Amino acid sequence: MADFWIMGNSGLWVGVLTALTALGASYITARATSRAALVQARTTTTAQALREQRDRRRSTYRELMDCAHAFNEVTWQIDDVDAAPDRETKDRLLTRMYERIGPAIGKMNKATHEVRLDGPAEVASAAERTRQTARRVQPLLKALIGDGSPERRADYDAAYQDFRNAHLAFVGLAREALEVTGEEG
């Protein structure tokens, strides 16, 4: 009878150990599955947040580029001024340019503030440089009204070139910020 009790007891222990092993394995599998699901959820959330950030940045960068283009449309009229036959016509065209450049800069100011919010810092700084250089063109354009001296025109041309360089630097940095590298958006 003792053998029966030991054998029966051994069978019981084997059954208990098998059940405990199954429970332990089930617990470990459940934890691993839970962790994998959590990692997947975090990855999906992060990817979505980066996509939204990139889309928001693309929109604000595009708005600033549209404003810079509107500014350029005003400044490109300097060719019409150069082709004008007399000082009176030149001054009329310059006055019209000056009247249009203020609102173009105003829109650029607003767009620059949006870029500052969306970043990153390098792009925001480049946007600010673009805005500041555009603002420097405005008084130099006004100074051309009634003054056809080569010095005034050289000052205007240099300021406009500074604006163009700042704008091109902004575009390059904006493009880099929007590139998908897998590390950060």
C-alpha positions in Angstrom: 0.0 0.0 0.0 2.9 2.3 0.7 4.1 1.8 -2.9 0.6 2.7 -4.2 0.6 5.8 -2.0 4.1 6.8 -3.3 3.2 6.1 -6.9 -0.1 7.9 -6.5 1.6 10.7 -4.7 4.3 10.9 -7.5 1.6 11.1 -10.1 0.0 13.9 -8.2 3.3 15.8 -8.0 4.0 15.3 -11.7 0.5 16.6 -12.4 0.9 19.5 -10.1 4.4 20.4 -11.6 3.0 20.0 -15.2 0.1 22.3 -14.3 2.4 24.8 -12.7 4.8 24.7 -15.7 1.8 25.3 -18.0 0.6 28.2 -15.9 4.1 29.7 -15.8 4.5 29.3 -19.5 1.1 30.8 -20.1 1.9 33.7 -17.8 5.3 34.4 -19.6 3.6 34.2 -23.0 0.8 36.5 -21.9 3.4 39.1 -20.6 5.4 38.9 -23.8 2.3 39.3 -25.9 1.3 42.2 -23.7 4.7 43.9 -24.0 4.8 43.3 -27.8 1.3 44.9 -28.1 2.4 47.9 -26.0 5.6 48.4 -28.1 3.5 48.1 -31.3 1.0 50.7 -29.9 3.8 53.1 -28.9 5.5 52.6 -32.3 2.2 53.3 -34.1 1.5 56.4 -31.9 5.0 57.8 -32.5 4.8 57.2 -36.2 1.5 59.0 -36.4 2.7 61.9 -34.3 5.8 62.3 -36.5 3.6 62.1 -39.7 1.4 64.8 -38.2 4.4 67.0 -37.3 5.9 66.6 -40.8 2.5 67.5 -42.4 2.2 70.6 -40.1 5.7 71.7 -40.9 5.2 71.1 -44.6 2.2 73.4 -44.5 3.9 76.2 -42.6 7.0 76.0 -44.7 5.0 76.1 -47.8 3.1 79.2 -46.5 6.4 81.0 -45.9 7.6 80.1 -49.4 4.4 81.4 -50.9 4.9 84.7 -49.0 8.5 84.9 -50.2 7.2 84.3 -53.7 4.7 87.1 -53.4 7.5 89.4 -52.1 9.6 88.4 -55.1 6.7 89.2 -57.5 6.9 92.8 -56.2 10.7 93.1 -56.3 10.9 91.6 -59.8 9.1 94.6 -61.1 12.4 96.5 -60.8 13.0 95.3 -64.4 9.9 97.4 -65.4 11.4 100.3 -63.6 14.7 99.9 -65.4 12.9 99.8 -68.8 10.8 102.9 -68.0 11.5 105.8 -70.4 11.6 108.7 -67.8 12.1 109.5 -64.1 8.4 110.2 -63.6 7.4 106.7 -64.9 10.2 105.1 -62.8 9.0 106.9 -59.7 5.3 105.9 -60.3 6.4 102.2 -60.7 8.6 102.4 -57.6 5.8 103.9 -55.6 3.5 101.1 -56.7 6.1 98.6 -55.8 6.6 100.2 -52.4 2.9 100.2 -51.7 2.7 96.4 -52.5 5.8 95.4 -50.6 4.5 96.3 -47.2 1.5 93.8 -47.2 3.8 91.1 -48.7 6.2 91.6 -45.7 3.3 91.6 -43.3 2.1 88.2 -44.6 5.7 87.0 -44.4 5.9 88.1 -40.7 2.8 86.0 -39.9 4.1 82.9 -41.8 7.5 83.3 -40.0 5.8 83.1 -36.6 4.1 79.9 -37.6 7.5 78.4 -38.7 8.9 79.4 -35.3 6.2 77.3 -33.6 6.7 74.3 -35.7 10.5 74.3 -35.8 13.0 72.8 -35.7 15.2 75.6 -34.4 17.5 75.8 -37.4 14.6 76.2 -39.8 12.9 78.8 -37.5 16.2 80.7 -37.5 16.5 80.6 -41.3 12.8 81.8 -41.6 13.6 84.7 -39.3 16.7 85.6 -41.4 14.5 85.5 -44.5 12.0 87.8 -42.9 14.6 90.2 -41.6 16.4 90.5 -45.0 13.0 91.1 -46.7 12.4 93.9 -44.2 15.7 95.5 -45.1 14.7 95.7 -48.8 11.7 97.8 -48.1 13.3 101.1 -47.0 15.9 100.7 -49.8 13.1 100.4 -52.3 11.6 103.6 -50.9 15.0 105.3 -51.2 15.0 104.7 -55.0 11.9 106.8 -55.4 13.2 110.1 -56.8 16.8 109.0 -56.6 18.3 107.2 -59.6 21.8 107.1 -58.3 23.9 104.0 -58.8 24.8 103.8 -55.1 21.1 103.6 -54.0 20.4 101.0 -56.6 23.5 99.0 -55.6 22.3 99.1 -52.0 18.9 97.8 -53.0 20.3 95.1 -55.2 22.7 93.9 -52.4 19.8 93.8 -49.9 17.6 91.9 -52.4 20.5 89.4 -53.0 20.8 88.9 -49.2 17.1 88.1 -49.1 17.4 85.6 -51.9 20.3 83.9 -50.2 18.5 83.7 -46.9 15.4 82.4 -48.6 17.4 79.7 -50.4 19.0 78.7 -47.1 15.5 78.4 -45.6 14.3 76.2 -48.4 17.3 73.9 -48.0 16.9 73.5 -44.3 13.1 73.1 -44.6 13.7 70.3 -47.1 16.1 68.6 -44.7 13.7 68.9 -41.8 11.0 67.1 -43.9 13.2 64.2 -45.0 12.3 60.9 -43.4 15.4 59.4 -41.8 13.8 56.8 -39.6 15.2 58.5 -36.5 13.2 61.7 -36.2 10.7 63.6 -38.5 
